[in-house]
Amino acid sequence: MTVPTGAIYGFLGPNGAGKTTTLRLILGLLRRQSGQIHVFGQGLEHNRAAVLSRIGSSIEVPSIYDDLTAAENLEVWRLAFGCDRSRIGTVLELVGLTETGAKRASQFSLGMKQRLAIAIALLHEPRLLILDEPTNGLDPHGIIEVRKLLRKLNQEQGITVLVSSHLLSEIEKLVTHLGIINRGRMAFEGTLAELAERQLTTTGGTKDLEAIFLELIGLEPIDA
């Protein structure tokens, strides 16, 4: 798996393919059994603290205290990260939560909670942002909000984004690069244009990410 600097890299695969396991390995949350993990050109095993200090992440359920406001949640994590208090206002503005005030996180929509989780991940000014299914469970409006936010962080802040998802149509709208994993092995890695060049087409003759994805993981398309 190779994630280019400055990319928005979409990580696709069926349930159980190994997406979350891979992300946990990159973050040092699981011990690797073989192979090597290098991030920012450094081996994770011998440079763990230096590497992880430059990564922000949200894996599975966002780590949010429901009884606290957005700013109070960020203060807890600011103390853990040891970063300046001014970062709280900065990240709240970045994710569009400056107007939440005294509203507790328990009153937030799922989309707002996802944006707060991303704000927490951004507190220590990471250069790589790793997100596991950030649009899972969101309504269409929430999905669009997260998509716009990730593009903004990538284009305006220069943050490399690695995002796993099972939403093919959303990944197609968001990413610059793509990795497709199946049963723990990479079935494809490259740009969307490179994927289209594989000449895998639907019966109608038009290139379709869903048809390509299904073929790569060994499944037949299902007629609607």
Backbone as CSV, one residue per row, in Angstrom:
resi,resn,N_x,N_y,N_z,CA_x,CA_y,CA_z,C_x,C_y,C_z
1,MET,0.846,-1.181,0.000,0.000,0.000,0.000,0.886,1.236,0.000
2,THR,0.672,2.111,-0.980,1.460,3.336,-1.083,0.527,4.532,-1.213
3,VAL,0.558,5.424,-0.226,-0.292,6.613,-0.225,0.579,7.820,-0.564
4,PRO,0.392,8.438,-1.750,1.228,9.575,-2.135,0.967,10.803,-1.254
5,THR,2.011,11.554,-0.975,1.868,12.804,-0.231,0.931,13.740,-0.986
6,GLY,-0.032,14.342,-0.272,-0.971,15.282,-0.876,-2.194,14.652,-1.494
7,ALA,-2.297,13.323,-1.406,-3.427,12.626,-2.020,-4.629,12.558,-1.078
8,ILE,-5.797,12.334,-1.671,-6.946,11.814,-0.926,-7.083,10.378,-1.409
9,TYR,-6.706,9.450,-0.560,-6.599,8.039,-0.929,-7.798,7.286,-0.381
10,GLY,-8.595,6.712,-1.287,-9.753,5.928,-0.891,-9.382,4.465,-0.747
11,PHE,-9.760,3.878,0.382,-9.429,2.481,0.675,-10.722,1.678,0.675
12,LEU,-10.905,0.873,-0.357,-12.155,0.135,-0.561,-11.955,-1.360,-0.351
13,GLY,-13.029,-2.022,0.007,-13.002,-3.473,0.127,-14.280,-3.965,0.767
14,PRO,-14.659,-5.212,0.511,-15.863,-5.769,1.138,-15.655,-5.921,2.641
15,ASN,-16.747,-6.143,3.374,-16.646,-6.379,4.816,-15.730,-7.567,5.087
16,GLY,-14.822,-7.399,6.042,-13.913,-8.486,6.393,-12.680,-8.578,5.518
17,ALA,-12.503,-7.626,4.585,-11.365,-7.691,3.663,-10.051,-7.327,4.342
18,GLY,-10.132,-6.542,5.422,-8.926,-6.135,6.136,-8.680,-4.643,6.176
19,LYS,-9.703,-3.835,5.844,-9.521,-2.376,5.814,-9.169,-1.833,7.201
20,THR,-10.030,-2.087,8.184,-9.802,-1.562,9.527,-8.543,-2.151,10.147
21,THR,-8.288,-3.422,9.900,-7.062,-4.053,10.400,-5.825,-3.342,9.860
22,THR,-5.842,-3.025,8.561,-4.720,-2.316,7.947,-4.517,-0.953,8.604
23,LEU,-5.601,-0.217,8.798,-5.492,1.111,9.413,-4.987,1.007,10.851
24,ARG,-5.437,0.006,11.567,-4.958,-0.196,12.940,-3.462,-0.530,12.966
25,LEU,-3.001,-1.273,11.989,-1.574,-1.588,11.898,-0.753,-0.322,11.649
26,ILE,-1.241,0.538,10.736,-0.542,1.786,10.430,-0.450,2.678,11.664
27,LEU,-1.488,2.645,12.504,-1.531,3.480,13.699,-0.874,2.831,14.913
28,GLY,-0.330,1.641,14.735,0.321,0.966,15.849,-0.641,0.411,16.880
29,LEU,-1.920,0.274,16.515,-2.925,-0.251,17.443,-2.934,-1.781,17.442
30,LEU,-2.346,-2.366,16.414,-2.158,-3.815,16.345,-0.680,-4.094,16.092
31,ARG,-0.187,-5.173,16.627,1.200,-5.559,16.400,1.299,-6.318,15.077
32,ARG,2.200,-5.873,14.226,2.365,-6.557,12.935,3.012,-7.918,13.150
33,GLN,2.622,-8.875,12.326,3.168,-10.230,12.409,4.254,-10.474,11.369
34,SER,4.216,-9.678,10.304,5.245,-9.779,9.273,5.214,-8.502,8.450
35,GLY,6.185,-8.367,7.538,6.221,-7.197,6.671,6.752,-5.959,7.368
36,GLN,6.690,-4.825,6.660,7.206,-3.559,7.173,6.179,-2.459,6.988
37,ILE,6.162,-1.507,7.914,5.293,-0.340,7.820,6.171,0.902,7.889
38,HIS,6.145,1.706,6.828,6.890,2.956,6.788,5.914,4.101,6.551
39,VAL,6.005,5.137,7.362,5.181,6.331,7.208,6.115,7.538,7.247
40,PHE,5.944,8.459,6.302,6.845,9.619,6.170,8.294,9.164,5.967
41,GLY,8.464,8.012,5.337,9.797,7.505,5.082,10.492,6.895,6.283
42,GLN,9.775,6.745,7.404,10.354,6.195,8.620,9.672,4.880,8.986
43,GLY,10.449,3.928,9.470,9.879,2.680,9.928,9.091,2.901,11.215
44,LEU,7.855,2.418,11.236,6.999,2.645,12.407,7.557,1.968,13.660
45,GLU,8.129,0.806,13.502,8.570,0.035,14.658,9.608,0.776,15.504
46,HIS,10.533,1.482,14.846,11.624,2.137,15.571,11.442,3.649,15.704
47,ASN,10.382,4.180,15.117,10.138,5.636,15.163,8.687,5.922,15.525
48,ARG,8.120,5.090,16.367,6.685,5.137,16.670,6.203,6.521,17.110
49,ALA,6.852,7.102,18.103,6.399,8.391,18.641,6.490,9.495,17.593
50,ALA,7.603,9.546,16.856,7.795,10.584,15.850,6.774,10.463,14.722
51,VAL,6.494,9.233,14.308,5.535,9.014,13.220,4.114,9.344,13.665
52,LEU,3.705,8.808,14.804,2.321,8.990,15.256,2.020,10.432,15.632
53,SER,3.031,11.212,15.987,2.813,12.628,16.324,2.392,13.433,15.103
54,ARG,2.569,12.876,13.914,2.221,13.574,12.674,0.975,12.988,12.008
55,ILE,0.293,12.081,12.722,-0.916,11.445,12.187,-2.123,11.787,13.065
56,GLY,-3.232,12.142,12.427,-4.511,12.288,13.121,-5.419,11.176,12.644
57,SER,-6.292,10.683,13.518,-7.109,9.543,13.100,-8.442,9.492,13.835
58,SER,-9.385,8.833,13.192,-10.657,8.484,13.811,-11.029,7.098,13.291
59,ILE,-10.960,6.109,14.167,-11.211,4.720,13.787,-12.483,4.226,14.462
60,GLU,-13.411,3.714,13.634,-14.683,3.187,14.114,-15.474,4.260,14.877
61,VAL,-15.839,4.036,16.140,-16.712,4.974,16.868,-15.908,6.190,17.319
62,PRO,-16.358,7.433,16.998,-15.642,8.632,17.435,-15.511,8.694,18.957
63,SER,-14.343,9.118,19.445,-14.089,9.209,20.890,-14.572,10.563,21.403
64,ILE,-15.860,10.626,21.724,-16.490,11.887,22.123,-17.214,11.712,23.448
65,TYR,-17.092,12.705,24.322,-17.826,12.722,25.589,-19.153,13.443,25.372
66,ASP,-20.257,12.703,25.480,-21.574,13.259,25.151,-22.005,14.389,26.068
67,ASP,-21.542,14.407,27.320,-21.970,15.436,28.272,-21.168,16.728,28.160
68,LEU,-20.196,16.762,27.273,-19.364,17.949,27.105,-19.704,18.658,25.797
69,THR,-19.409,19.947,25.749,-19.573,20.706,24.508,-18.448,20.349,23.546
70,ALA,-18.536,20.890,22.337,-17.470,20.636,21.358,-16.140,21.171,21.881
71,ALA,-16.161,22.398,22.399,-14.925,23.013,22.901,-14.375,22.251,24.107
72,GLU,-15.260,21.771,24.979,-14.809,21.020,26.154,-14.211,19.672,25.759
73,ASN,-14.811,19.018,24.762,-14.230,17.780,24.241,-12.826,18.041,23.718
74,LEU,-12.682,19.117,22.973,-11.379,19.450,22.405,-10.357,19.806,23.478
75,GLU,-10.807,20.430,24.573,-9.894,20.769,25.668,-9.316,19.508,26.300
76,VAL,-10.148,18.475,26.455,-9.659,17.208,27.011,-8.534,16.660,26.141
77,TRP,-8.775,16.636,24.842,-7.775,16.089,23.921,-6.589,17.023,23.746
78,ARG,-6.814,18.339,23.862,-5.697,19.286,23.772,-4.687,19.017,24.874
79,LEU,-5.181,18.746,26.077,-4.290,18.444,27.199,-3.510,17.157,26.937
80,ALA,-4.185,16.185,26.342,-3.512,14.916,26.030,-2.433,15.114,24.967
81,PHE,-2.739,15.935,23.951,-1.785,16.172,22.872,-0.691,17.166,23.265
82,GLY,-1.002,18.016,24.254,-0.032,19.022,24.672,0.113,20.167,23.686
83,CYS,-0.959,20.497,22.962,-0.878,21.576,21.984,-1.491,22.863,22.543
84,ASP,-1.286,23.957,21.845,-1.711,25.272,22.308,-3.241,25.385,22.329
85,ARG,-3.760,26.144,23.307,-5.216,26.299,23.447,-5.846,26.975,22.227
86,SER,-5.069,27.765,21.511,-5.602,28.463,20.338,-6.058,27.492,19.245
87,ARG,-5.548,26.262,19.289,-5.924,25.270,18.287,-7.395,24.903,18.374
88,ILE,-8.012,25.055,19.548,-9.422,24.703,19.706,-10.287,25.541,18.770
89,GLY,-10.098,26.850,18.819,-10.868,27.731,17.945,-10.565,27.491,16.479
90,THR,-9.314,27.207,16.192,-8.897,26.979,14.802,-9.582,25.760,14.203
91,VAL,-9.571,24.634,14.932,-10.158,23.409,14.373,-11.683,23.476,14.366
92,LEU,-12.281,24.168,15.354,-13.737,24.334,15.331,-14.169,25.090,14.081
93,GLU,-13.380,26.092,13.693,-13.694,26.851,12.484,-13.492,25.986,11.237
94,LEU,-12.426,25.195,11.239,-12.141,24.336,10.094,-13.282,23.368,9.808
95,VAL,-13.874,22.801,10.868,-14.921,21.789,10.676,-16.330,22.369,10.747
96,GLY,-16.440,23.689,10.922,-17.750,24.332,10.912,-18.584,24.126,12.155
97,LEU,-17.937,24.103,13.336,-18.672,23.899,14.591,-18.509,25.075,15.556
98,THR,-18.175,26.235,15.039,-17.938,27.394,15.921,-19.212,27.894,16.594
99,GLU,-20.361,27.606,16.007,-21.619,28.139,16.543,-22.310,27.187,17.513
100,THR,-21.684,26.098,17.890,-22.358,25.124,18.759,-22.417,25.582,20.215
101,GLY,-21.516,26.475,20.636,-21.576,27.076,21.963,-21.678,26.087,23.102
102,ALA,-22.754,26.246,23.921,-22.948,25.414,25.108,-23.704,24.114,24.806
103,LYS,-23.989,23.869,23.563,-24.706,22.654,23.170,-23.853,21.422,23.439
104,ARG,-24.413,20.451,24.149,-23.667,19.231,24.458,-23.593,18.318,23.249
105,ALA,-22.549,17.513,23.210,-22.345,16.610,22.078,-23.484,15.606,21.934
106,SER,-24.157,15.290,23.033,-25.291,14.363,22.973,-26.430,14.915,22.120
107,GLN,-26.455,16.241,21.918,-27.485,16.883,21.115,-27.056,17.073,19.663
108,PHE,-25.840,16.658,19.337,-25.336,16.812,17.979,-25.948,15.766,17.055
109,SER,-26.082,16.140,15.787,-26.434,15.149,14.770,-25.222,14.251,14.557
110,LEU,-25.442,13.120,13.872,-24.330,12.207,13.604,-23.258,12.884,12.760
111,GLY,-23.698,13.723,11.823,-22.746,14.450,10.996,-21.896,15.411,11.810
112,MET,-22.503,16.085,12.776,-21.756,16.995,13.645,-20.763,16.224,14.507
113,LYS,-21.165,15.041,14.969,-20.245,14.219,15.768,-19.051,13.768,14.938
114,GLN,-19.302,13.437,13.681,-18.197,13.051,12.814,-17.249,14.223,12.593
115,ARG,-17.802,15.424,12.432,-16.951,16.599,12.244,-16.175,16.919,13.513
116,LEU,-16.789,16.684,14.680,-16.076,16.894,15.941,-14.939,15.881,16.076
117,ALA,-15.186,14.640,15.667,-14.134,13.627,15.711,-12.970,14.023,14.811
118,ILE,-13.284,14.593,13.658,-12.230,15.057,12.757,-11.492,16.246,13.371
119,ALA,-12.233,17.138,14.061,-11.594,18.272,14.740,-10.593,17.789,15.786
120,ILE,-10.972,16.765,16.539,-10.063,16.184,17.537,-8.809,15.657,16.857
121,ALA,-8.994,14.980,15.724,-7.860,14.408,14.995,-6.942,15.483,14.427
122,LEU,-7.471,16.698,14.256,-6.690,17.787,13.664,-5.982,18.661,14.695
123,LEU,-6.267,18.462,15.968,-5.756,19.356,17.015,-4.244,19.545,16.962
124,HIS,-3.500,18.488,16.782,-2.038,18.566,16.856,-1.392,18.790,15.484
125,GLU,-2.186,19.316,14.533,-1.703,19.693,13.207,-1.011,18.534,12.472
126,PRO,-1.733,17.434,12.262,-1.135,16.271,11.584,-0.927,16.544,10.104
127,ARG,-0.019,15.795,9.497,0.188,15.874,8.050,-0.541,14.745,7.335
128,LEU,-0.952,13.731,8.075,-1.713,12.610,7.514,-2.947,12.395,8.372
129,LEU,-4.112,12.339,7.732,-5.381,12.112,8.432,-5.944,10.769,7.991
130,ILE,-6.148,9.861,8.952,-6.668,8.520,8.666,-8.073,8.385,9.248
131,LEU,-9.036,8.115,8.397,-10.430,8.034,8.811,-11.044,6.719,8.349
132,ASP,-11.668,6.018,9.274,-12.304,4.736,8.978,-13.810,4.935,8.871
133,GLU,-14.346,4.810,7.658,-15.789,4.943,7.398,-16.370,6.238,7.996
134,PRO,-15.839,7.419,7.649,-16.316,8.662,8.258,-17.740,9.052,7.878
135,THR,-18.277,8.475,6.795,-19.646,8.798,6.387,-20.634,7.701,6.753
136,ASN,-20.186,6.703,7.505,-21.055,5.581,7.870,-22.258,6.060,8.683
137,GLY,-23.460,5.761,8.221,-24.673,6.126,8.939,-25.173,7.531,8.694
138,LEU,-24.462,8.316,7.889,-24.866,9.705,7.655,-25.941,9.784,6.573
139,ASP,-26.798,10.814,6.686,-27.757,11.076,5.622,-27.024,11.789,4.482
140,PRO,-27.676,11.966,3.323,-26.997,12.583,2.173,-26.373,13.940,2.479
141,HIS,-27.058,14.758,3.291,-26.509,16.076,3.634,-25.225,15.928,4.455
142,GLY,-25.247,15.005,5.417,-24.069,14.775,6.243,-22.891,14.263,5.429
143,ILE,-23.178,13.398,4.453,-22.128,12.863,3.584,-21.473,13.990,2.784
144,ILE,-22.302,14.888,2.252,-21.779,16.020,1.478,-20.924,16.927,2.360
145,GLU,-21.369,17.154,3.608,-20.600,17.987,4.540,-19.206,17.410,4.778
146,VAL,-19.143,16.107,5.038,-17.853,15.471,5.299,-16.985,15.500,4.045
147,ARG,-17.583,15.267,2.882,-16.822,15.305,1.631,-16.196,16.684,1.416
148,LYS,-16.995,17.740,1.604,-16.481,19.102,1.430,-15.364,19.398,2.427
149,LEU,-15.530,18.932,3.657,-14.526,19.158,4.688,-13.207,18.487,4.328
150,LEU,-13.260,17.244,3.887,-12.035,16.530,3.553,-11.327,17.170,2.360
151,ARG,-12.089,17.628,1.376,-11.478,18.335,0.252,-10.811,19.620,0.716
152,LYS,-11.476,20.345,1.605,-10.927,21.598,2.128,-9.623,21.355,2.883
153,LEU,-9.608,20.342,3.733,-8.407,20.029,4.502,-7.261,19.639,3.581
154,ASN,-7.579,18.907,2.529,-6.562,18.472,1.582,-6.032,19.628,0.744
155,GLN,-6.937,20.441,0.206,-6.545,21.486,-0.729,-6.018,22.742,-0.045
156,GLU,-6.606,23.113,1.103,-6.212,24.358,1.762,-5.181,24.143,2.861
157,GLN,-5.198,22.994,3.513,-4.267,22.734,4.604,-3.121,21.814,4.189
158,GLY,-3.230,21.236,2.994,-2.173,20.362,2.503,-2.074,19.034,3.238
159,ILE,-3.174,18.594,3.829,-3.175,17.351,4.601,-3.454,16.169,3.674
160,THR,-2.624,15.153,3.761,-2.873,13.903,3.045,-3.966,13.134,3.787
161,VAL,-4.943,12.625,3.052,-6.098,11.958,3.660,-6.159,10.507,3.191
162,LEU,-6.268,9.602,4.144,-6.500,8.173,3.864,-7.846,7.814,4.467
163,VAL,-8.804,7.471,3.626,-10.162,7.238,4.101,-10.678,5.893,3.593
164,SER,-11.141,5.062,4.519,-11.752,3.792,4.128,-13.259,3.987,3.995
165,SER,-13.857,3.234,3.114,-15.299,3.364,2.903,-15.823,2.162,2.133
166,HIS,-17.134,1.944,2.234,-17.789,0.956,1.389,-18.747,1.639,0.421
167,LEU,-18.782,2.993,0.446,-19.666,3.760,-0.428,-18.927,4.102,-1.722
168,LEU,-19.109,3.286,-2.748,-18.361,3.438,-3.987,-18.609,4.783,-4.658
169,SER,-19.865,5.188,-4.714,-20.199,6.437,-5.402,-19.574,7.631,-4.708
170,GLU,-19.505,7.590,-3.382,-18.920,8.696,-2.625,-17.399,8.743,-2.812
171,ILE,-16.764,7.597,-2.774,-15.315,7.523,-2.983,-14.955,8.082,-4.361
172,GLU,-15.764,7.740,-5.354,-15.504,8.191,-6.719,-15.526,9.717,-6.820
173,LYS,-16.369,10.374,-6.005,-16.482,11.829,-6.033,-15.377,12.523,-5.247
174,LEU,-14.725,11.785,-4.350,-13.825,12.409,-3.385,-12.344,12.223,-3.678
175,VAL,-11.945,11.020,-4.071,-10.528,10.668,-3.988,-9.731,11.024,-5.238
176,THR,-8.402,11.092,-5.052,-7.462,11.217,-6.167,-6.826,9.854,-6.470
177,HIS,-6.693,9.031,-5.433,-6.082,7.707,-5.568,-6.961,6.669,-4.867
178,LEU,-6.749,5.421,-5.234,-7.642,4.365,-4.765,-6.870,3.078,-4.513
179,GLY,-7.222,2.408,-3.428,-6.706,1.071,-3.170,-7.881,0.145,-2.893
180,ILE,-7.902,-0.993,-3.534,-8.980,-1.966,-3.326,-8.371,-3.229,-2.727
181,ILE,-8.838,-3.605,-1.553,-8.310,-4.763,-0.839,-9.355,-5.885,-0.841
182,ASN,-8.894,-7.105,-0.983,-9.781,-8.260,-0.943,-9.060,-9.414,-0.252
183,ARG,-9.647,-9.903,0.832,-9.068,-11.013,1.599,-7.627,-10.729,2.020
184,GLY,-7.397,-9.493,2.448,-6.090,-9.141,2.981,-5.034,-8.818,1.947
185,ARG,-5.377,-8.804,0.669,-4.407,-8.494,-0.378,-4.920,-7.371,-1.268
186,MET,-3.986,-6.542,-1.765,-4.376,-5.445,-2.631,-4.739,-5.978,-4.011
187,ALA,-5.972,-5.741,-4.434,-6.419,-6.164,-5.761,-6.133,-5.089,-6.804
188,PHE,-6.048,-3.828,-6.343,-5.735,-2.715,-7.253,-5.236,-1.543,-6.427
189,GLU,-4.304,-0.782,-7.025,-3.885,0.484,-6.427,-3.465,1.435,-7.536
190,GLY,-3.972,2.661,-7.477,-3.624,3.658,-8.482,-4.640,4.779,-8.489
191,THR,-4.653,5.573,-9.542,-5.622,6.651,-9.686,-6.918,6.107,-10.270
192,LEU,-7.978,6.918,-10.210,-9.239,6.500,-10.812,-9.088,6.316,-12.317
193,ALA,-8.293,7.170,-12.946,-8.070,7.055,-14.389,-7.385,5.734,-14.727
194,GLU,-6.423,5.336,-13.896,-5.726,4.063,-14.115,-6.664,2.875,-13.933
195,LEU,-7.605,3.034,-13.011,-8.587,1.970,-12.805,-9.472,1.823,-14.040
196,ALA,-9.895,2.959,-14.610,-10.745,2.923,-15.800,-10.011,2.288,-16.984
197,GLU,-8.696,2.466,-17.024,-7.905,1.943,-18.141,-7.829,0.417,-18.146
198,ARG,-8.271,-0.212,-17.088,-8.262,-1.679,-17.058,-9.278,-2.266,-18.041
199,GLN,-10.102,-1.372,-18.613,-11.064,-1.788,-19.631,-12.097,-2.779,-19.106
200,LEU,-12.421,-2.665,-17.808,-13.520,-3.457,-17.263,-14.778,-2.608,-17.410
201,THR,-15.757,-3.095,-18.137,-16.935,-2.310,-18.445,-18.202,-3.054,-18.085
202,THR,-19.274,-2.281,-17.960,-20.587,-2.882,-17.767,-21.089,-3.386,-19.114
203,THR,-22.175,-4.121,-19.115,-22.716,-4.648,-20.370,-23.155,-3.528,-21.294
204,GLY,-23.430,-2.352,-20.724,-23.815,-1.214,-21.552,-22.638,-0.555,-22.230
205,GLY,-21.425,-0.948,-21.866,-20.245,-0.415,-22.529,-19.669,0.829,-21.886
206,THR,-20.232,1.293,-20.788,-19.710,2.470,-20.105,-18.966,2.048,-18.848
207,LYS,-17.885,2.746,-18.553,-17.080,2.391,-17.395,-17.849,2.701,-16.122
208,ASP,-17.797,1.779,-15.186,-18.587,1.888,-13.971,-17.761,1.351,-12.802
209,LEU,-17.542,2.194,-11.779,-16.701,1.807,-10.653,-17.257,0.584,-9.934
210,GLU,-18.579,0.499,-9.819,-19.179,-0.631,-9.122,-18.878,-1.949,-9.824
211,ALA,-19.009,-1.965,-11.145,-18.732,-3.178,-11.907,-17.261,-3.565,-11.792
212,ILE,-16.368,-2.566,-11.865,-14.933,-2.834,-11.737,-14.620,-3.390,-10.359
213,PHE,-15.202,-2.770,-9.334,-14.969,-3.201,-7.951,-15.414,-4.651,-7.756
214,LEU,-16.614,-4.980,-8.229,-17.142,-6.334,-8.070,-16.276,-7.359,-8.782
215,GLU,-15.785,-7.010,-9.956,-14.941,-7.946,-10.689,-13.613,-8.167,-9.964
216,LEU,-13.042,-7.084,-9.414,-11.773,-7.197,-8.716,-11.861,-8.065,-7.467
217,ILE,-13.033,-8.062,-6.835,-13.168,-8.886,-5.621,-13.846,-10.219,-5.916
218,GLY,-14.046,-10.491,-7.205,-14.527,-11.805,-7.609,-16.006,-12.033,-7.494
219,LEU,-16.805,-10.961,-7.579,-18.256,-11.102,-7.513,-18.888,-10.692,-8.828
220,GLU,-20.017,-11.281,-9.143,-20.768,-10.941,-10.344,-21.719,-9.778,-10.054
221,PRO,-21.839,-8.810,-10.982,-22.830,-7.739,-10.803,-24.245,-8.313,-10.681
222,ILE,-25.066,-7.660,-9.854,-26.451,-8.080,-9.663,-27.355,-7.133,-10.450
223,ASP,-28.158,-7.676,-11.327,-29.070,-6.840,-12.102,-30.108,-6.199,-11.190
224,ALA,-30.320,-4.900,-11.357,-31.310,-4.183,-10.541,-32.709,-4.522,-11.027
